[in-house]
Amino acid sequence: MKKGRPIFQLLSFMLIVVCSSHPANGQIEGKWTGTISFHEKFEGITGKSEKKINVSVTDNRCRGTITYEDDGGGAVKGKTSCHGQGEVEFVTLIINRNDSIYTIETEGPTCSEGSNPWTRGQGNDILIADKPLGINPNILSGVDTKVSQLPANMGTVTTTISWQLSQAAPAFELIITPVNYDNWLPEPGMDELKKGTVMEIGLKVQGRNGAPLTLKAEKFEIRLSNTSREPGITLNAPLYPNVQQLPDLRLLPLAIAESKAEDQFITINCTDGSTGKVFIGSYDGGGWTTLTVVAVMKDRSTIRGNLLVAGGETEIPIPKRTSESVIATAWLNDHGNPKDIDDIERSNGNANNGDGLTAYEGYRGFIS
């Protein structure tokens, strides 16, 4: 093997190829400031090499430095190095609050100058994936060290990534307003592909605490999750439900539209820079789901939506219900607040309570 080009360099190149695929959304949730560093050392039968990358982040703008050195297997003439600096892209910072994890990805600067042609022109993406979210979601920090043994006892690679990022409270907020949220109930249409009741969802980005909106929104990303898939549209219809059940609640771009697919995610362009509207169609008498909305701003930062007011719920139960029930609160209030599996109806002349149906079955209903 040529001196000054240990096997570690080939391994590094392979890692670059694997890690350079950016997440599809390529978004940054919030405005972040701090540092990210990457340190990689190789020690083995071909010598020693070391790579260091440091990235500084200021309001999502990044600048980085890179140095690389290897000792050419201990030969003085074989020693090589490479370095570089410049602006780099802050690719992704996504917080998954459902699973309490986050992922960060940033580019590394190009190694553009020095005596090692093998590493020239290379930059290394830094990927920090699926890290646990701490108590304060406005501070993301940690250290991750991995030690890998190369095949055939060729050597050891030690990689350390450290990061310290923080953000101030967002200057903007997204308010989600489901129309008639307190009283809306899911009702089916005439068959499994015809909607019944429709809920209108109003969306508005505004400055926090009454401040003016100084950055326009580009689009809204709306998602339904954990949506029910009950067979048919009620307990007794149709007689032979479709084997491939679609979700009971589905997103519609317009109130007059119809859904014949999954439709659990939709993107709505924000034409005026601050407001939007989307609809949820009901295709079952007992459907339920959870709504989340993200506003994507012109600078690629994102804002998670809150129910009705600033600081409201970000994971919104549709229809309005408690965490212990899949039945709408409005229906429960009108029927004595039973639990979903209760059967407590009373009828004159019958000493026994119940009609053979649970509260949820009565809520979902029959067609006659």
N, C-alpha and C positions, 0 to 999 in steps of 0.2 A: 504493500500500500504506500502511496506517495506520502512522504512526510509533510506535515503542515496541513493535512487533510484527514483527520481522524474519523473513524466511523461515526462518532457522535454528530458530526456535521450532516451526514446523510440522514441520521435519525431526526435531527432538527428540521431538515427540509421536509421530511415526510409529515411531521407534526404540523408544519405550516399549512400544507395542502389540506389536511384533515380539518383544521380549525378555522380556515378562512371562509367557510360558508356561513354567512351572517344569518341570524334568525329572520324568518320571513317578514315579520312586522317591522324590524329595524327602528324601533321607537325608543324614546327616552322619557320616562315618567318623572317629570319634575325638573328642577334646575339644581345641578350638583356642582360642588367644589371639593377638591381634595387631591389625593395622589394614588397612583397605582404603580406597583413595581413588580418586575419579573427577574428572577435570578436563576440561572441554569449552569450547573457545573458537571463536567465529565472528567472522570479519572479511569484510565484503563491501560491496556497493553500498547495502545498507539500514542499515549501521552496524556496531556491534560488540556482542557479548554474551558472557557468561561464566557458566559454571555449575560449582560445586564441591560435591562430596559427600565427606564423611569418615565412615567407619564404624569404630568400635572394637569389638573382639570379646574377650569374656572368658568362657572355658569355654562357648563356643557361644552366649552371650547377646550381643546386638548393640544398640548405640545409635549414632545418627548425626546429623549436621548437614548442612544444605543451604543454599546461597546462590545467588541468580541475579541478575544485573544486565545491563541493556542500555542503550545510550546514546541510543536513539531516533533513530538516524541522525545524531547529532551535535547535535540540538536539545536545549537545556537543559530545556525543558518536557516533552520526550518521554521523559526518563530514567525508568526504572522499575526496581524491585527486588523480590525476594521471598526469604524465608528460613523455615527451620523446623528442628525437632529432635525427637528422641524415640526410643523403642525401635522396632527393626525386626526382621524375621525373617531368621535365617540359614537360607536355603532348602536349599542343597545343598553338600556337599563330598564328592565321590566320587573315589577313586583307582583307576585302571584299571592294575593291575600287569602285566597281559598286554601292554599296549601302552606301559607306562611313561609314562602321561599322567594328568592330573587336571583336574577341572572344579570351579569354585567359583561359587556364585550367592548373592547376598544382596539383600534389598530396600534401597532408599534411603528416607530419611525424606520426609515430605510437605512441600512448600513451601506453608506455611499462612498466612503473614503477609507483608504488604508491599503495594506499590502496583501490582503487575502482576497483574490478574485472570486473564490468560491462563495463567499458570503456577501459580496457586493450586490446591491440591488435587492437584497432581501429585507423584508420587514416582517415582524411577527405579531399576529393578532394575540391579544391576551383575553382569555375566556375564563370567567368566574361563574360557574354554573350551579344553580339549585342550592344556594346557601340559605341556611335558616335565618328568618327575619327576627331581629331582636325586639325588645320591648319598645324601643323608639324607632319607628320606621323611617325617620328623617336622618338617621345615622347608620351607615352601612360600613362595617369594618371587619377585618379578619386576616389571618395568615394561614396559608395552605401549603404544606410541604409534602412532596412525594419523592420516594427513592425507588428507582427502577434498575434492575439488573439486566444488562444486555445478554443476548444469547451467547453460548460458547465461551462464557467467562471473559467477554471482551472488555467489560468495564461496568461502571456504575454512573447513572445520571441522577443528579439531585436537583429538583426544581422547586423553587419557593416563590409563591405569589402572595403579595400583601397589598391591602387596600384600605383606605380611610377616606370615605366620602360623606358629605353632609349636605343638607338642603334646608333653606328657610321655609317657612310656611308658604304655600303657593299664593301668588298674587291674584289668582283667579279661582272661580269655583263654578261647577256645573250643577245646576238644579234640575232634577227630574220630577215632572209633575204628571202622574197618571190621573186622567180625568175621572171623577166620581170614584176615586180609589176606595173610599170607605164602604161603598155599597155595591160595587160591581161584582157580578156573579158570572161564572162560565156557563154558557148554554150552547148546545150543539145546533148545527143546521139540519137540513133534511137528510143528509147522508155523510159519510166519512170524508168527503171532499168538498163539502159545503160548510162555510163558517156560520156560526150563530152570532152570539154577541161579540162586539169588538171594543177593545179598550184603546183610547187615544193616549199617547205618551208625549207630553210636551218637554222640550229640551232647551235649556238656556244657559249660555256661558256669560258670566258677569264678573266684575271686579269685586274682590273681597271687601266686606265692610263698606259697601257703597262706593268704592273707588271706581274711577272710569276704566273701561276695558281698553287697554293699550296694545293688545295683541289679538288678532282675529283668529277664530277657529276655522279650520279647513274642512273637517268632517267629523261625524259621530260614528262610533263603532258600537253597535247594540248586540247584546248576546243574551240568549236564554240558556239556562243550564239546569240539570236534574229535572227535566220536564217529564211529566207522567205520560205513559203510553197505555191507557186502558183499552181493552178490546171493544171495538164498536164505538157508539156515541152515547149510549145509556146502558142500563143493565140488560135490556132485552132487545136492543136494536144495533145493527141489523141482525137478522137471524144467524147469518154466517159472516162474522167480521173478517176483514182482510187479514191474511196471515202476516203480511209485512205491515205492522202498525206504525203509522206516522205519529209524531208527537202531538199531544192533545191541544197544546197552545203553540201558535206559530206566528212569526213576524211577517208583517205586511208593509210595503212602502206606502200604500194608499188604503183608505178605508174601503174603497170599492174593489180592491184587488182580492184575488183568491189564491190560496196556497195549496199546491199539490206535491210538495216536496218537504224535506226536513225543516228548512227555513228557521234555523236556530241562531243564525248570525246574519247581520245585514249592516251595510255601510251607507250612511246618508250624507250627502254633501251639504255643507253649510254655506248656502249662497249669500247670506247677509253677514257672515262672520261671527254670529252669536247664537242663532236660534235654529231649531229643527223640530221635526215631528215624525213619529213612527207609530205603527198600530200593532196590536196583538189580537189575532183572531182566535176564537174558541171553536174547537172541533169536537168537544166532548162536554158532557154535563158535570163532570167531576175533575176536570183538569187542573193541574197546578205546575208552577215553574218558579225560577228565580231570575230576575232581571238585573243585568249590570250594563252600564253605559260608560264609555270613555270618549272624551272630546280630544281630538288630535289638533294641536295648534299649528300655526304657520311655521313655527321654528322646530317642528317635530316633537316637541314636548307634549305630554298627555295629562289630562285631568280626569280623575274618576268622579262619576256623578254621585250626588247625594239626594236622597228622597225628600222632596218638598222644601227643605231648608238646608242651609250650610251646616255641616256636621251630621246630617241625617244618614240613615242607613245607606250603605253602598251596595249591598246585596239585598234586592227588594223582592219580597215574596209576592207573587201574583197567583191568585187574588190575595187581597190583604188577609193575613192569617197569622197565628202564632207559630212558634217553632215546634210546638207539640202537635200540630194539627195540619192536615191538608185540606180542611174544609174552610171556606171563607168565614171570617169573623161575623160578617153581617148575617149570614144564615144561622150560625150558632146562636147569636143574640136573639133571633126570632124563634128559636126552638129550644129554649131552656138551657143552652150551653152544655150539651152532652159531649162526652168524649167520642172520638171517631168510631169506636167499636161498641158504643153503648146501644142498647135497645130498650128505651124507657117509655115508649108511647103508652097511653092509657085509652081504653074505650069503655063506654057505658055497658054495664052488664057483664064485664069480663073482670074476674078477680085477679087475673095474671097481667103483669106488665109486658109490653112488647108486641110487635107485629111480625117478628121473624126477620126483620131487616135491621142492620146496624145503622147508626146515624149517617155514616158515609154513604151507604147504599141508598138510603132515603134521600140524601142530598143529591146524589148523582142522578137518580130518578129513572122513570120508565116512560116509554112512549105507548099510548093507547089510542 
